[in-house]
Amino acid sequence: MNTPKNRISGAGLGLRRPFLAELIQHPPAQIGFYEVAPENWMSLGGKLGKQFRAMTERFAFVCHGLSLSIGSSDPLDEGFVRDLKHFMAVHGIERYSEHLSYCSHGGHLYDLMPIPFTDDAVKHVAARIRRVQDILERRIAIENISYYAAPGQAMAEIDFFNAVIAEADCDILLDINNIYVNSINHGYDAAAFLRAMPGKRIAYAHIAGHYVEADDFLVDTHGAPVIDPVWRLLETAYDRFGVFPTLLERDFNLPPLTELLKEVDTIATCQRLAQAKQQRQVA
């Protein structure tokens, strides 16, 4: 049942183990929900397992997968999906998301690889998403990924993404930074890409920082503060689609929690300003 405890809203933060004890003892009021990679927590026991359970009993969580490899030609790991279903039930987690990518081909590749933008790939990956949804008995959210090459490309990225979402009848995890990174690396208009997405399917969003290799080459690292153009793109998304839950991703070069909370506060400020703007427009 979707109770107030597990209904995500507001500004979120990815849960990292170095902050776990601090978050349990002094939970920040501005964090509306947390996100975890289920692969990192599903088999965890002992002290960390108990601490994690203490968190999920009190706060809303989402699962963001890393290893489903939804676009792979390898057989879908249905055993993992069933284990995931049990994990989500135990912890009262309603939402699961994954990347529109693959990370296995006869073995794990340890990276998120882009799926060829073709009609055949649309049908292949959409069928696998539908199967995951059937097993989990819920809709999942699929994330637009960053990519650095597009082998076999037969259609535009936005057309491929929208076709998969429609064919699979799934939701969207909107990654704002990925749109910005791709717009620089592949030379397209980030705002136009954003406006072309089916906004009613957005379940929640990610925002993150990246590494600047060159003026025309960005690397999606989740290892730096969010920059102003990415914040502005988030504001554009709220203006276009309304306010939706948005989570700060920070995976590397972790600063103190107080620094991350400043960025969570920025998300919340963007949400409040967008809501106030929309209320003025209605009045």
C-alpha positions in Angstrom: 0.0 0.0 0.0 1.3 3.5 -0.8 1.3 5.1 2.6 2.5 8.7 3.4 5.8 7.1 4.7 6.8 5.6 1.4 5.3 8.2 -1.0 8.2 10.3 -2.3 8.0 14.0 -2.5 10.1 17.2 -2.4 13.9 17.1 -2.5 15.8 13.8 -2.1 19.4 12.5 -1.6 21.1 9.3 -2.6 22.0 7.4 0.6 25.7 6.7 1.0 27.1 4.4 3.8 29.5 7.1 5.2 26.5 9.2 6.2 24.2 6.4 7.4 24.9 6.8 11.2 24.7 10.6 11.0 21.4 10.5 9.1 19.9 8.0 11.7 20.9 10.2 14.6 20.1 13.6 13.1 17.8 13.2 10.1 17.8 16.4 8.1 14.3 17.8 7.8 14.8 19.0 4.2 15.3 15.5 2.8 11.9 14.3 1.5 13.2 10.9 0.3 16.3 8.7 -0.2 17.5 6.6 -3.0 19.6 3.4 -2.9 21.0 1.0 -5.5 19.3 -2.2 -4.4 22.3 -4.3 -5.5 24.3 -2.7 -2.7 21.8 -3.4 0.1 19.7 -6.5 -0.8 22.1 -9.0 0.9 23.4 -6.8 3.6 23.1 -8.0 7.2 24.6 -7.2 10.5 24.9 -3.6 11.8 24.6 -2.0 8.4 21.5 -4.0 7.6 19.8 -3.0 10.9 20.7 0.6 10.3 19.2 0.5 6.8 16.1 -1.1 8.1 15.8 1.7 10.7 15.9 4.2 7.9 13.3 2.5 5.7 11.0 2.2 8.6 11.0 6.0 9.0 11.5 7.5 5.6 10.5 7.2 2.0 12.9 5.4 -0.3 13.3 4.6 -4.0 15.4 1.9 -5.6 17.6 2.9 -8.5 19.1 -0.2 -10.2 22.6 -0.6 -11.6 22.8 -4.1 -13.1 19.5 -5.1 -14.7 21.1 -4.5 -18.1 17.7 -3.9 -19.6 19.0 -3.4 -23.2 21.3 -6.5 -23.3 20.9 -9.4 -25.6 21.7 -11.7 -22.6 18.7 -13.4 -21.0 16.9 -11.1 -18.5 17.9 -12.0 -14.9 14.4 -12.8 -13.6 15.8 -14.2 -10.4 17.3 -10.9 -9.6 14.0 -9.2 -10.4 12.1 -11.5 -8.0 14.7 -10.9 -5.3 14.3 -7.2 -5.9 10.5 -7.6 -5.5 11.0 -9.2 -2.1 13.5 -6.5 -1.0 11.1 -3.8 -1.9 8.2 -5.5 -0.1 10.3 -5.9 3.1 11.3 -2.3 3.1 8.0 -0.8 1.9 9.6 0.7 -1.2 7.2 1.5 -4.0 9.4 2.8 -6.8 12.1 1.2 -8.9 14.1 2.8 -11.7 16.8 1.7 -14.1 18.9 3.1 -16.9 18.0 2.9 -20.6 21.3 1.0 -21.3 23.0 -2.3 -20.9 26.0 -3.5 -18.8 26.4 -7.1 -19.8 27.3 -9.2 -22.9 28.2 -12.7 -21.9 29.5 -11.2 -18.6 29.4 -7.9 -16.7 30.9 -4.9 -18.5 31.1 -2.6 -15.4 29.8 0.3 -17.4 26.5 1.6 -18.7 26.6 1.2 -22.5 24.2 3.0 -24.9 21.6 0.9 -26.7 21.6 1.4 -30.5 18.9 4.0 -31.5 17.0 1.6 -33.8 13.4 0.4 -34.2 14.5 -3.2 -33.4 16.2 -2.0 -30.2 13.0 -0.2 -29.2 11.0 -3.4 -29.5 13.6 -5.5 -27.8 14.1 -3.3 -24.7 10.4 -2.4 -24.4 9.5 -6.1 -24.2 12.1 -6.6 -21.4 10.8 -3.6 -19.5 7.3 -5.0 -19.8 8.5 -8.3 -18.4 10.1 -6.6 -15.4 6.9 -4.7 -14.7 4.9 -8.0 -14.9 7.2 -9.6 -12.3 7.3 -6.6 -10.0 3.6 -6.0 -10.5 4.2 -2.3 -10.8 5.4 0.3 -13.4 9.1 1.1 -13.3 10.8 4.3 -14.3 13.5 4.4 -17.0 16.3 6.9 -17.0 17.6 8.8 -20.0 21.4 8.1 -19.9 24.5 10.0 -20.8 26.5 8.5 -23.6 29.6 9.3 -25.6 29.0 7.4 -28.8 26.0 6.2 -30.7 26.9 3.1 -32.7 24.2 2.0 -35.2 22.2 5.2 -34.7 19.1 5.2 -37.0 17.0 7.8 -35.1 17.5 10.8 -32.8 18.1 10.1 -29.1 14.8 11.8 -28.1 12.8 9.8 -30.7 14.4 6.6 -29.4 13.8 7.4 -25.8 10.1 8.4 -26.3 9.5 5.3 -28.5 10.8 3.0 -25.7 8.7 4.7 -23.0 5.6 4.5 -25.1 6.1 0.9 -26.3 6.9 -0.3 -22.8 4.2 1.8 -21.1 6.5 2.7 -18.3 7.4 5.9 -16.4 10.4 8.2 -16.6 13.3 8.9 -14.3 14.3 12.3 -15.7 18.0 13.0 -15.4 18.6 16.7 -15.9 22.4 16.5 -15.9 22.4 13.8 -18.5 20.4 16.0 -20.9 22.8 18.8 -20.4 26.0 16.6 -20.8 24.6 15.1 -23.9 23.6 18.5 -25.3 27.2 19.7 -25.1 28.8 16.4 -26.3 26.4 15.9 -29.2 25.5 19.5 -30.1 21.8 19.7 -29.5 19.4 22.1 -27.6 18.9 20.8 -24.1 15.7 22.7 -23.5 14.2 21.5 -26.8 15.1 17.9 -25.9 13.4 18.4 -22.5 10.3 19.9 -24.0 9.9 16.9 -26.3 9.7 14.4 -23.4 6.3 13.1 -22.3 6.1 15.0 -19.0 3.1 13.2 -17.6 5.2 10.0 -17.3 7.9 11.7 -15.0 8.0 9.8 -11.7 11.0 11.7 -10.3 14.2 13.3 -11.4 18.0 13.3 -10.8 20.3 16.3 -10.7 24.1 16.0 -10.4 27.4 17.4 -11.3 29.9 16.4 -14.0 33.5 16.8 -15.0 34.6 19.2 -17.7 37.2 17.5 -19.9 37.0 20.2 -22.6 34.6 23.0 -23.6 32.8 20.5 -25.9 33.3 17.3 -23.9 31.7 16.7 -20.5 31.9 13.5 -18.4 28.9 12.5 -16.2 30.7 11.7 -13.0 28.3 12.6 -10.2 31.5 13.8 -8.5 31.1 17.6 -8.4 28.6 20.3 -7.4 25.7 21.0 -9.8 26.5 23.9 -12.1 24.2 26.9 -12.9 23.1 25.8 -16.4 21.9 22.5 -15.0 20.0 24.2 -12.2 18.4 26.4 -14.9 17.5 23.4 -16.9 15.7 22.0 -13.8 13.8 25.2 -13.5 12.8 24.9 -17.2 11.6 21.4 -16.5 9.4 22.6 -13.6 8.0 25.4 -15.7 7.2 22.9 -18.5 5.8 19.9 -16.5 5.1 21.2 -13.0 7.1 20.3 -9.9 8.1 16.7 -9.4 10.3 14.9 -6.8 14.0 15.6 -7.5 17.0 13.9 -6.0 20.6 15.0 -5.7 23.1 12.3 -6.9 26.6 12.4 -5.6 28.6 9.2 -5.9 32.3 10.3 -5.8 34.4 13.0 -4.1 31.9 13.1 -1.3 31.9 16.3 0.7 30.6 16.6 4.2 26.9 16.0 4.5 26.4 19.7 5.3 27.6 20.6 1.8 25.3 18.1 0.1 22.4 19.5 2.1 23.0 23.0 0.7 22.3 21.5 -2.8 19.3 19.7 -1.5 18.1 23.1 -0.2 18.7 24.5 -3.7 16.4 21.8 -5.1 13.7 22.7 -2.5 14.1 26.4 -3.3 13.6 25.8 -7.0 10.5 23.7 -6.2 9.0 26.4 -4.0 9.7 29.2 -6.6 8.2 27.1 -9.4 5.1 26.3 -7.3 4.6 30.0 -6.4 5.0 31.0 -10.1 2.4 28.4 -11.2 0.0 29.6 -8.5 0.3 33.2 -9.7 -0.4 32.0 -13.3 -3.5 30.3 -12.2 -4.8 33.1 -10.0 
